[in-house]
Amino acid sequence: MAKLYINEKKKKGHINPEIYGHFSEHLGRCIYEGLYVKEDSGIPNKNGMRSDVVNALKEIRVPVLRWPGGCFADEYHWKDGIGPKQSRKKMINTHWGGVLEDNSFGTHEFFELCEQLGCKTYINGNVGSGTVQEMSEWVEYMTFDGVSPMADLRRANGHEKPWRVDYFGVGNENWGCGGNMTPEYYANLYRRYQTYVRHYDSAAPIKKICGGPNVDDVNWTEKVLETCYAKPAGGKGFHGFMDGLSLHYYVHPGGWDSKGSATEFDEKTWYLTLEKALYMEELIRMHSAIMDQFDPEKAIGLIVDEWGTWFDVEPGTNPGFLYQQSTMRDALVAAVTLNIFNRHCDRVKMACIAQMVNVLQSVILTEGDKMLLTPTWHVFHMYKGHQGAEALESFFGEELMTGTEETPVPALQESVSLKEDGTILATLANLSVSESYPVEIAFAELRPRQVKAAILTGQMNAYNTFEEPETVKGVPFQDVSVTETGVSFTIPACSVVSLEIS
Ligand code: AHR
């Protein structure tokens, strides 16, 4: 019996909706085909954005979208993607698959997509191969309402009013594909570039995201904060030069050189994958400890703007397209990762799964006019109530372990929040491939009256195909009872459960 304690009296922080954010890059079939099919496509679309995909994304309430990369961001020159489409520059996407990039999806199209999704905007600027002037002009083009060369150019291109840029990333992975810089060098460049990310709309200042570490590179975090988060002695409320520091972490069970198949794996690899997913918590603790030294008030957020599984590409597909299937294993990775973010919502202010459609751990896959929802989509659907809720203290009385001798992992993992309507949302993951566990939930004082539950479960490598798109899907979970003191049920092996308790 696993006993889960929920202290509905103890709020642990606000779960910023942006924790449920997404990332879309000019990579493979994410933007082109996945999201954007052009106006004259036979696939139903609105202003070029495919309607089936947009509708499915609206269902999971996408809060924010990051674009145009990734590594692509530090090679992207935004002026190539504006103006009449027929005269936009055509080029080769040398970074991802060597295919033609016709720049038909650019700044205007990105804002159109975000408008259709009803989400916030996160633009990633080019530090690696772009100039300060180029970045500064992009911000002017997007956000300035007055008379200026860039605002006038935007108007000439058909958009009278400025858009709202909620977040602006100053470079991407500048320790790697974004310029192979040292932290000291990048930190100084960051200070310089971010100066020209002007707040033209003082009522809606742009939140600036500084390029953060690769996985566990704490030296990067420390050096960059030292230079970029300046705080006068005793000067409260001064936010230095950034609003957030990014962190990227991908889960690949065999390491970079042997990531393994997305669908063919054994139990050993299952547990190894989940152990690596759980490592996210360690990473957050590690980097937060350093951030706490510079920013004890937690004014700046840790922005995990790339996370998810990264396996070998689907056999027969372009290796540069990073197209992979998504199984129950991905669902469990998503469930435990989102639970971790919820529990660390005091520091993690935004996170973007990589990537939205057809690339890495996508929530949606497409093939021509067909579309399927991956198990990861279903997890986002079950968890969407956490967005904007207050995280609550929760813990298991005794930690049950599962896994193999070499890879023991906790069997059950959870996060809990209090929604605005007074409902408590508990999301639980059972990491065991074979064991189900009876669970009893107890509260500090609450005596629940009713529970509405959903479950996502299946064989560890079950996945949806275009022929059978509903093999894995979230369904109502009936076997849950309200007891005199709480809630009880048995959580099946290899499953994700959400409980809305009132
Ligand atoms: O998401 C794919 C790539 O992974 C991104 O372009 C890059 O930022 C990261 O290395």
Boltz pocket constraint, residues with backbone or C-beta under 6 A from the ligand:
constraints:
  - pocket:
      binder: B
      contacts: [[A, 25], [A, 69], [A, 70], [A, 71], [A, 72], [A, 172], [A, 173], [A, 306], [A, 354], [A, 355], [A, 360]]
      max_distance: 6.0
